Amino acid sequence: MRWGNAMTDETLAQRLELPRPDVTAEEAGDILQSRYGLSGQLSELGSQQDRNYRVDTGDQTYVLKICHMIYETVELEAQNAAIRHLAGIEGAPRVPRVVASTDGQDIVAVVVRDQTYQVRLLEYLEGEGLTKPSYLPRQSVAALGALCANLAKSLADFDHPGLDRNLQWDLRRAGPVAVQLLSAITDGAARDRIAKNMVAAVRRVQPFAPALRLQAVHHDVTGDNVVSRRDGKGRLIPDGVIDFGDIIRGWLVGDLAVTCASLLHQADGDPFFVLPAVKAYHEVYPLKEEELRALWPLVVARAVILVASSEQQISIDPENEYVRANLVLEQRIFDTAIAVPFDLMETAILKTAGIELPAVATEHWHPLLPDLDLQNMLYVDLGVESQHFAAGNWGQGDMDWRLLARAASEADAAATRYGEYRLSRARLLSAKPSATYALHADICLAAGNTIAAPFSGRISWQNHHLVLESADISLHLDGLDPSVEDGAELEAGRPLGAVSGEQGSLGGLRVQLSTPKGAEPPLFCTPQEVFAWSALCPSPAALLGKGVEAPKPVDAEILAVRTAHFAAAQKHYYETPPRIERGWKEHMFDVEGRAYLDMVNNVTILGHGHPRLADAVGEQWLRLNTNSRFHYAAVADLSERLAALVPEGLDTVFLVNSGSEANDLALRLAWAHTGARNMLSLLEAYHGWSVASDAVSTSIADNPQALTTRPDWVHPVAAPNTYRGEFRGPDSTGDYLQSVVAALELIDSGGERLAGFIAEPVYGNAGGIALPDGYLAAVYGQVRARGGVCIADEVQVGYGRLGHHFWGFEQQRVVPDIITVAKGMGNGHPLGAVITTRAIADSLEKEGYFFSSAGGSPVSSVVGITVLDIMADEALQQNAREIGDRLKGRLVALMDHHPLIGAVHGMGLYLGVEFVRDRATLEPATEETAAICARLLELGVIMQPTGDHLNVLKIKPPLCLAAESADFFADMLEKVLSEGW
Ligand SMILES: Cc1ncc(COP(=O)(O)O)c(C=O)c1O
């Protein structure tokens, strides 16, 4: 059989026009009883041309398959034989067992209302399909590719006379089948588009067709026809196959094309989404180069057949809802399959399979700019880490060009770099990565400079765009006045024209190389496409000097260095973290120019890269930095400012470098002031890493051994979690107090005294849950009655983040004895403070002096003062309140449609979205939360789980968060939740 053969096969024509067998559930039940001796609940399963019923007998589940007589019995026998063959191969995918009728037959003929059908019964294979989610993680995609390969490999030596069939899905016949089906499509434009793509696909496969291997293939390994288990991270991993209805002797690569096409409806419009499946397939069952080259045209061919066949099926069986629903997905498959040029996908597939493409030889090329000494060309850094960029200036429309022109005025010429991930191209708040990678170079040089042909070729000249095309490469130029005619054949070294512009002025010349013929290549591509586009549009270094190539970012190598030398206990976010090298306001940028919305950086309250803070720090560094034993204004100023922020009586300040230090010092103050050692702390809390602050930290998310390793002076009390704690709701203070009283009585009964109590005034670790009403007042009362002091850890929740309050303790209407603060007060600079009464502070003097070398240094103090100034000038607490309220409203609204959200905690810009599998049992959705965070990263949002079950999104963005950023976050979360959890 040849590709594109004219088809006159009558049987195929008849098959194309078959509705499903007309057999009701009742009639199917009778068949089941009479031929298999079984009875049970029947429910219909979707199918295009068979009638399938799921049968539940109570202790077993089966699938009853009813098929038209037009399918020969030998074809059904081939299916059964393949299933038996696979069941006998170790390591082959799971398959359902064939169940014989009571008289021992695998296939029985039955007559229903004068029509004869062939009936089979199969065991129901347990597991989840892959089609429910509208998006799949790459691990699931790869697993489907591996499964497809494993299945094909296991069928390689399988043979049966029933494999040579007239099947509309056989991709060897895609062309003629499409022609036959197209007549059913009534929309002329759609029909033409489909036909045009089919012709293009057929043309591309033709040269490889003789080399494509034939064997028994399942030919329908799609999400509907596989069953999966979930891995430890909640991802679907397919490991079983059902529905052998399309098994044929066909092109091996056609089998993979079917699988790849099926994945495209879950690809979010990105054809590269299937590449992990191709890679995994090739690793298990290597494909030949010709097969790899034929793969994408076959994907397009399959997409055409899918769409055309469903349209046709609907025209003859309008009731078939299964087909109707599929058509929407198939249209998506088609649109995604044709969204990219064949050349690009072919290159991407070959490179994914590890096949390197030969580079075009450039050694004998003539100079492009013969008048210019390339030694005198400057190459301008426009990348993410460029020193030219600060405070968002890269967003000013013509910034790249201005930098280029400035550089050109300092040299003979200046060029932008090929292979640069341009910061100016990074779109903020974008679900998809931007096309940041430059596939060309722009040169700024004196107008009139001669431009010559580096190689011989033919000229095409259109709309100021000149192309010099040779057999293996084309040179694309813009910005010149050509001295050649359209269609001319030119020798290497001959003039092409001159740089446009008036004599004495600077002109701009755009240079790009490209191997595919015809189409104009894109100037930029996305980071994901670089490996393919950079092969098609090679570097112009041979024309413009080596310096025109931007250095490649080295993420993996740097991560390896980190792993080798940075202690492993200091974890990093994400399995494969993006390398973030720039921040601006609430946005972060990786080295490939992907912009992320930073929703977790509670430290950077002003936002990233604040120029006013940088200037203040820079100035102070140049003037003086020393320690607080010297007398200078800034330390006095900051101490006074902090004392003014807290209630009366708390007027004395210590300056340190971190939250851990602040809490450590607060504990020492409590000990020194009371002469006692026992401390009460809350369960599931985190207060720092230093020995004392760690002792009062009981969060098992931070330290799995926390509960069994606390020293005897630490007395943890029940976590007053009003959502999932022992007692629920805002009125649970009385209940939670019992745990406090019990701990205090234990201390009393041992004849010991109490030093104090430490707690966050809003329950931060669990996502910002408010403590029950009156809780702190009651506990503070008990503690003070025993002479203890009360420490409020405001490191996370304080300093304006709650929007409605500057300090967390205000929400509980109490005044602590000691306040600790850090994180946001330095906006990321190491700065912390303890604010307390003069009497408590003085107690420490009994134990000697307190000195922290950098605590309260001139630079640190200036940081603290400037942060407060900016917060006031930019009304950041107010912003936290307004944007926080808006965001909370959006998140709460999501609860109506997404039962996974159990609650939305917090206020201002300290929010927590808690995921549960069941709103009644509150079973934590830990794996789902991890998967949601991973998907949010793909969508450009940085988010991490928190809480002891790691099932809460900790939403703590910079306080400058804009309304559109809050909306983007809510939109992306909604998108992820709608993708099929
Ligand atoms: C509530 C709380 N207290 C103290 C600390 C410790 O602060 P640092 O990391 O600055 O030492 C943290 C840090 O996450 C915290 O969340």
PDBQT file of the ligand as one rigid body, heavy atoms in Angstrom, charges set to zero:
ROOT
HETATM    1  C1  LIG A1001       7.602  33.903  62.592  1.00  0.00    +0.000 C 
HETATM    2  C2  LIG A1001       9.085  33.869  62.346  1.00  0.00    +0.000 A 
HETATM    3  N1  LIG A1001       9.921  34.167  63.321  1.00  0.00    +0.000 NA
HETATM    4  C3  LIG A1001      11.259  34.160  63.126  1.00  0.00    +0.000 A 
HETATM    5  C4  LIG A1001      11.806  33.820  61.929  1.00  0.00    +0.000 A 
HETATM    6  C5  LIG A1001      13.288  33.794  61.757  1.00  0.00    +0.000 C 
HETATM    7  O1  LIG A1001      13.722  34.892  61.031  1.00  0.00    +0.000 OA
HETATM    8  P1  LIG A1001      15.115  34.889  60.249  1.00  0.00    +0.000 P 
HETATM    9  O2  LIG A1001      15.006  33.945  59.131  1.00  0.00    +0.000 OA
HETATM   10  O3  LIG A1001      15.309  36.317  59.839  1.00  0.00    +0.000 OA
HETATM   11  O4  LIG A1001      16.173  34.457  61.209  1.00  0.00    +0.000 OA
HETATM   12  C6  LIG A1001      10.959  33.496  60.889  1.00  0.00    +0.000 A 
HETATM   13  C7  LIG A1001      11.515  33.120  59.582  1.00  0.00    +0.000 C 
HETATM   14  O5  LIG A1001      10.897  32.564  58.729  1.00  0.00    +0.000 OA
HETATM   15  C8  LIG A1001       9.558  33.516  61.101  1.00  0.00    +0.000 A 
HETATM   16  O6  LIG A1001       8.721  33.215  60.127  1.00  0.00    +0.000 OA
ENDROOT
TORSDOF 0
